[in-house]
Amino acid sequence: EGAALEQSIGGVETLFKDSADTVKQYAAEAYRTAGVSANSYMEQVTSFSATLLQGLGGDTRAAAEYANQALVQMSDNANKFGTDIASIHAYQGFAKDNYEMLDNLKLGYGGTQAEMARLINDSGVLGDAIQVTDETVKDVPFDKIIEAIGVIQDNLGITGTTAKEAATTLSGSLASMKAAFSNVLGGLALGQDIGPALNGLAETTTVFLADNLLPAVGNILSALPGAVGTFLSQMASRIRQELPGLISSLSQALPAMAEQLAAMLPQLLNSL
């Protein structure tokens, strides 16, 4: 964790320069906002930020904000549709004018240039005066694509899913706790002040255990007696139904078994 974090920090500092601390702060909070560790957050950000910075004319402060928006959007999308965030590389493709993975976001748009143009037009981020086509979509800056996806996800109620699940669901709170634990390990290895990371771990562990896991276990335990009672009741009922037939079968089979045993008994005695 420490070695990976060291590499990620170096990449962020190289790309974002004076705004690197902003990205690091967003990364430190990513266990809650995006459900990933600081290292994973920075790895994702650096994978497409060069194009983002180019489109923004080197404005590192704006790039830090758009990068965070993209990561949270990516995480919200993954959590809403049950997809692993690591498998959603759509934004990296968009940064390279490759729109084939647009359908992976499951927003109702196919993976073509024309469909990306339709998404941008539907979002209205360029205003009503500009209509993007499949021929001009590659001229749309990457930051505007991020904005457009954000508008569509807002309209679909996807925005904020990760933060909500981190507080209210078993899987979301578990992912948040694991990300916070990774932050502690990385900070320990690099000799950083791990106070904030430990606080994050304590917070997420409490949420996972007290707010999600224990209530779930309580629900199971409270439902268990009723389930066992239903099982025993149904089994008793079935046994009562089948018992007369079983007794009748035994009463018919036992005389035949007794006759066979009596016939075989002399042979058994002789063999001894």
C-alpha angles and dihedrals in degrees: 000000000000094000093047092047091050091055093047093050090051091053093049093049091050095049103036101032108176091016095052092103090058090055091046090052091051088047091052090055095043093097086071104030100038104015093238137105123261090254094052090047093053093044090055094045095051091050093072107013096096090067091042091054091047092054091048094050093248095306098155095183093056090042091055090054095046092045091054090048090052093049094049090046090050092049094045090051092049093049095045093053099032096247124143108251090224089064095055104087093151095116091054088054093047089054087060095045091256111135100172092109095053089101088058088072089062093218095136097268127112127230100264138102090248091054092050088050089052091050092051092048092047091052094054094215091136094046130247094283094068122065115187119214133193087263097051100036091093088063092061110104116246092241090059090052089054089049092049094051089048091055093049092047090049090054091050094049094245098122115103095017095126096051091047094049091046087063103034112030135064096231094042095048091045092053090048092050092049091050091050090050090052089053090055092050093048093047092049092052093050095044093243126154099273095186094103092043091051090049088052091050092049091049096048093043090053092049092048096046104032101031102034118011100043094046089050091051089046091054090052094048093046092050095043099079091051091047092049090047091051090049094050092044093051092045091051090049092050092047091052089051095048099038098081091052091047092050091048092051092049092048089054096044099045098067091050090048090049092051091050092049091049091050092050096043097085091052091049091051092049092051090056 
